[in-house]
Amino acid sequence: MDSQCYPISTLPGTTPLFRDFADHAAASHPAALRRWYPSNPFSMDWASTSPTLDTSHRSRLAEALRVQAENFSAGEAVFANIERLKQGAAAVVTGQQVVLFGGPLLTLLKAATVIRKAQDATKASGRDHVPIFWLATEDHDLAEVDQLALLSKTAVETLSLGLKAARPFPVGTLPVDGGSDEGLKRLEATLNQASELLAWAPISNVLRECYTPGATLASAFGRLLTKIFAEYGLIVMDAASRDFHAMGSSVLQAALERADELEDALLVRSQDLEAAGYHAQVLVTADHSLLFLIDAETGARLPLRRTADGEWKAGAHGYTTAELLQILAAEPERLSPNALLRPVFQDTILPTAAYIGGPAEIAYFAQSEVLYSRILGRVTPVLPRLMATLVEPAIVSAMAAHEVQFPQVLEAKTVANLALRLAARAMPIEGKRKIAAVGSSMDAELTALTEYMTSMSADLGRAAGVSASKMRYQMNRLRRMAANFELQKQASLHKHATAIMLSLYPDGHLQERLLGGVWFLARYGDALPSLLVSHASQECPGHRVVFL
């Protein structure tokens, strides 16, 4: 399939940090970023430098993954990759929250990238690399995960199970049926709504197989992702259990015993980032917490903070470091890392050769680097995931007919603006020439007049500038009026603008960040995963537009 590659700067809202990271190969790449991200994300050097794990650790890891794979109804390819991991393979890892029905397209883009990078690393190094998808089941932002956006013909439709939690529980543990008869009805209604929007495509049946009564957000998401990428043996991992937390307990212990040192290092890194003109993705303050504690009585996940006297507090309860170390030894699953510590925790459990992340995760790593260096003595390379917009054939045709490129859709921002652009292009050539000629002539004359009056007097020059601005505004108003007249004559223009904007930049969001991946699976079926994997190489360091 054809595709186009656009610089990251084409996208709205990209941060200076991520723009410079994506420009890693350039000679002008800031030295600070080379220090915070020591591995070149666009080379394959990382493939030959993954950490080793002892045989007993690998055996425990493989057994825990095998049990989960059975629960996710995994196929032979997954179990084969788990065996490779047991026998010494390295891991290429990515992760995501357990969003309803698989979440936005970026979930599939992450999975495709981790698969492709594992394939490429195996070829480059001669050592097996397996793809692993880490489920962020311990997060407690329920509103963020209980929603999915799909398209109707004219609007973005947001689906939700309406799940509720009285306290900040780990979202992965929540049942998709809400644990009630009312919740069961909502589940069935939401599945029906999704099926209708997906035109009852085969993926609708897969959703019903995964999101069954009694399933949790974690188990349903894990089963769905396992099925979608069954051919590639993607290992889906939920690290919330006691087994996995015990494997990573040394990191949690370090966060308890070296809290002051780690906090100071993070505060300095935040200052360094801001001094270099960047931002700190996670706000670190004097009472910042690297850890969360599951309350033994309520099950709530609470931030664990240091107090002025060097003790700890979670909610209304106070703890000494010794008491928390006892909890870690007896119930390691009750302690969990925050966003900055999680990668270090992950890479103690796994032999991670590289992590695949989006812009926010890559920003985390600029801060997490200090934790990696102090706790593990090494820094895991972070690579950008495939960033892409998928353009369906009907949209390709509409864009070609109106001579619209992807960046122009982003610049338009709204359907109304894009429709005016299409209408302006659709005007009769004679009218466009006259408006252009008058506009150019007027602009040249006004510029010359303003310069002349400025030479006479600064005050006159300012007055001329104000008057010239008003005249230019009126000229632009005439252009808009002519375009609106054409828009009213040709109703199809607004229809085409709506279709283009809904598909590529829905509600002012990048397609990959809003539209559900299942929307595209419904339309392109089993061919979609292999298409995404084929495009997930790194020859495009920016945003890829893929024409389906």
Helices and strands as residue ranges (DSSP letters): E 3-6, G 8-10, H 16-22, H 31-36, G 45-48, H 55-71, H 76-86, E 90-97, G 100-102, H 105-125, E 129-136, H 142-145, E 148-151, E 156-159, G 171-173, H 181-197, H 202-210, H 217-228, G 230-232, E 235-238, H 242-247, H 249-257, H 259-275, E 291-294, E 301-306, E 312-314, E 317-319, H 321-330, G 332-334, E 335-337, H 342-349, E 352-357, H 359-371, I 372-376, E 382-384, E 388-391, H 393-402, H 406-412, H 415-426, H 429-456, H 458-489, H 491-504, G 506-508, H 511-514, H 517-524, H 527-535, E 543-547
